[in-house]
Amino acid sequence: MKQKWKAFKEQQARIGELDDRTLLLNLYLTQAITLIIGVVWIWFQQRNPFELLQLPSHAQPWLWGIGLAVIVIVVDLLISRFVPDDVTDDGGVNERLFRDRPVWHIFIIALIVSICEELLFRGAIQFAIGPYWTSILFAAIHVRYLRHWVPTALVFSISYAMGLMYEWTGSLWAPIMAHFVIDFVMGLILRYRREA
């Protein structure tokens, strides 16, 4: 068993070895799988995923989402300023994903990821096991952060806050908005930081 694990680890591609097309294909395929699992799971719960995605009739969910995103972005910028890079390193995935991407593509990536992941995690999984355990799973799937406790704790905390916000507002669009704004702004920061 130990040899199989060692062989598997040796087969894993390093982020620097992936070309841009393979990286994007991996991103979009994992999001498609996430979306399919989320929709099927919600249907098995005898709920309608389209009802979960109905736009709210008032501004509260949007404002909660934007507010949480602003807090997360400020905290992340403070962490990146005062914490050494090797403590927050994600293996270069985000850097590779966003550094040469046009703004419209960063927007699309952030939108797709936020809808697919929130539909699965907040819409399906949280309904079954609650926000705490959902956040444990959410942090675990962001495996590239697991080598360092700071980003893992940050991902867990953000996920838990989004789960609570979903419960408070009753709208899946609150965590979707937060997730979207966080990913979009951080993607822009990574893109333009490289040009400076």
SVG drawing of the C-alpha trace seen along z (x, -y; Angstrom):
<svg xmlns="http://www.w3.org/2000/svg" viewBox="-39 -48 47 50">
<polyline fill="none" stroke="black" stroke-width="0.4" points="0.0,0.0 2.8,-2.4 4.5,-1.7 1.3,-2.3 0.8,-5.7 4.5,-6.6 4.0,-5.6 0.7,-7.7 2.5,-10.8 5.3,-10.4 2.7,-10.3 1.0,-13.6 1.8,-16.4 3.5,-19.5 1.6,-22.7 4.6,-24.0 4.4,-20.9 0.8,-21.6 0.2,-23.6 -2.6,-26.3 -5.0,-24.2 -4.7,-21.3 -5.1,-23.5 -8.3,-25.1 -9.6,-21.7 -9.0,-20.4 -10.8,-23.4 -13.8,-23.3 -14.2,-19.5 -14.0,-19.5 -16.6,-22.3 -18.9,-20.3 -18.6,-17.3 -19.3,-19.5 -22.4,-20.9 -23.8,-17.5 -23.2,-16.0 -24.9,-19.1 -27.9,-19.0 -28.4,-15.2 -27.9,-15.3 -30.5,-18.1 -33.0,-16.1 -32.3,-13.1 -33.2,-15.3 -36.6,-15.9 -35.8,-19.5 -35.6,-21.6 -32.2,-23.1 -33.9,-25.7 -35.8,-27.0 -32.6,-27.3 -31.2,-29.5 -34.2,-31.9 -33.0,-35.4 -33.9,-37.1 -36.5,-39.8 -34.6,-42.1 -31.0,-43.3 -30.2,-41.7 -28.5,-38.5 -26.4,-40.5 -25.3,-43.0 -24.4,-40.2 -22.4,-38.5 -20.5,-41.6 -19.9,-42.5 -18.4,-39.1 -16.3,-39.2 -14.9,-42.7 -14.0,-41.3 -12.3,-38.2 -10.3,-40.2 -9.0,-42.6 -8.0,-39.8 -6.3,-37.9 -4.4,-41.1 -3.3,-41.6 -2.2,-37.9 -0.3,-38.2 1.5,-41.3 2.5,-40.0 2.8,-36.2 5.7,-34.7 4.8,-33.3 5.9,-29.8 3.2,-29.6 0.4,-30.5 1.8,-28.8 -0.8,-26.9 1.7,-25.4 1.3,-28.1 -2.2,-27.0 -3.9,-30.4 -0.9,-32.2 -0.9,-30.0 -4.7,-30.2 -5.0,-34.0 -1.7,-35.7 -2.1,-35.8 -5.8,-35.5 -7.9,-38.4 -10.3,-40.1 -13.4,-38.7 -12.1,-35.1 -11.3,-35.8 -14.9,-36.9 -16.2,-33.8 -14.0,-31.5 -15.1,-33.2 -18.8,-33.0 -18.7,-29.3 -16.8,-28.3 -19.0,-30.2 -22.2,-28.8 -21.1,-25.2 -19.4,-25.0 -22.0,-26.8 -24.8,-24.7 -23.1,-21.6 -21.7,-22.7 -24.3,-25.1 -27.3,-23.9 -26.8,-20.1 -24.2,-19.1 -25.1,-21.7 -28.8,-20.7 -27.7,-17.2 -25.0,-17.8 -25.0,-21.4 -22.5,-24.3 -19.7,-23.0 -19.1,-19.6 -19.8,-21.1 -16.9,-23.5 -14.6,-20.7 -15.3,-19.0 -15.0,-22.3 -11.5,-22.9 -10.5,-19.3 -11.3,-19.5 -9.1,-22.5 -6.3,-20.0 -3.6,-22.4 -3.9,-24.4 -3.8,-21.4 0.0,-21.6 -0.3,-24.9 -2.6,-25.6 -3.1,-29.3 -4.9,-28.9 -6.7,-25.8 -8.0,-27.7 -8.9,-30.6 -10.8,-28.4 -12.7,-26.7 -13.6,-30.0 -14.8,-31.5 -16.9,-28.4 -18.4,-28.4 -19.3,-32.1 -20.9,-31.5 -22.9,-28.6 -24.2,-30.8 -24.9,-33.6 -26.9,-31.2 -29.0,-30.1 -29.5,-33.7 -30.6,-35.0 -32.3,-31.9 -30.8,-32.7 -28.1,-30.7 -27.2,-33.9 -25.6,-35.4 -22.8,-32.8 -22.6,-32.7 -22.1,-36.5 -19.4,-36.3 -17.6,-33.4 -17.7,-35.2 -16.4,-38.6 -13.6,-36.9 -12.5,-34.8 -12.8,-37.6 -11.0,-40.3 -8.3,-37.9 -7.9,-36.8 -7.5,-40.4 -5.0,-41.0 -2.9,-38.1 -3.2,-39.2 -2.2,-42.8 0.4,-42.2 2.4,-40.4 2.2,-43.3 3.5,-45.8"/>
</svg>
